[in-house]
Amino acid sequence: MQSREIRKQFLDFFKKQAHVIIPSASLVPKNDPSVLFTTAGMQQFKSYYISKADAQKDLNSLNVASSQKCVRTSDIEEVGDKSHLTFFEMLGNFSFGGYWKKEAIEYAHELITKDFGLKIDFISVFGGADNIPEDKESADIWKSIDSSIIIKKFGREDNFWGPTGEEGPCGPTTEIYVGGIEIWNIVFNEYYQSRDKELTPLKIRGVDTGMGLERLTFVTQGVSSAFETDLFESIIKRIKDISSVSEEKAERIVSDHIRTSVFMIADGVIASNTGRGYILRRLIRRAVRYADILGIAPGELFHVARSVILKYRDIYPELAKSSERIEKEILAEENKFRKTLREGLKQFEKGVDSFILFTTYGFPIELTEEIAREKGGIVDKDKFYKQLKEHQELSRKSSGQKFKK
Ligand code: SER
């Protein structure tokens, strides 16, 4: 089954169960200033869980489903293994005071075992922690559906989710494992976590589920990594076409980082030295370094961007709309970096300070750190951030502007 059908089958299933299908929100969150990027499907629905908005009125239903574009870069260094990615599509069904645990678990079980024909390795439930009771109800529901199912109980780290950002809805989860990986996270939002980490029960109990399309496709297609699914096939092929060296990890990193960059640029992110722009810059610059390992000629990375646009433009028309701008931005950022890369590396060899490498040569601190690590050295990050803060304060004083984090 191709990814396109998998995505459709998920959404069709929930449509049949009277869910309204909501399009993906932008990667740049509109109503949550505490996060840089959309990291979960529930983010655009946050206010419905805390009864600040009326889902029935706004969305025409208490129950909705979506395939949401998400970016998570916290595991960027893990990209290159079989399943870590910085961009993914999250398939999710949500309820804001509509159905609760029984229906959510029954839907998930039916979809995974019947529609997708997958065998569940085991499921996990919240075993209780920090005075929050264990989720016996979910375990009982699973047992009533399949008495032979393996149930594992985990703590707060694994089976309690949220909030996104500094405060928001959160609650115990039940998770489904297939083919050795966790594929579906089903969250029962029943608490609100405040900024000082205090939990209070929510007035409306809500369901928030998230299943990575890439992971689901990976186990459904029976391949050995997310990069071998049809979602990456044409992108990896394009990379191989323009490479002179074959190196699996570098190919995976280039495909992942350029794919993420394409989606970010389409949603209006521009490479820069702060905030979102900095994350984009870091991704493109890291892709350039790995493109070099593959022997991809300078100025050729936009071909990879083009293959991403071709793969996704029917599902996400914003890519087709801004294809020219995306390719230009990637090429411009690559060129900018290349101008200083060689000189910067020379300065690095000479032991030049990581702050100078950042301000004069555009080396993100993490890049300097990675290069140092490859060479068996370390970088004094505390010193770097201290210098950066001083620098920002100085420029704030001289321009009279407010300090920007
Ligand atoms: N919000 C949960 C997650 O991101 C489930 O959708 O995993």
Residues whose N, C-alpha, C, O or C-beta is under 5 A from the ligand:
A	BS01	LIG	T39 A40 M42 N185 V187 D208 T209 G210
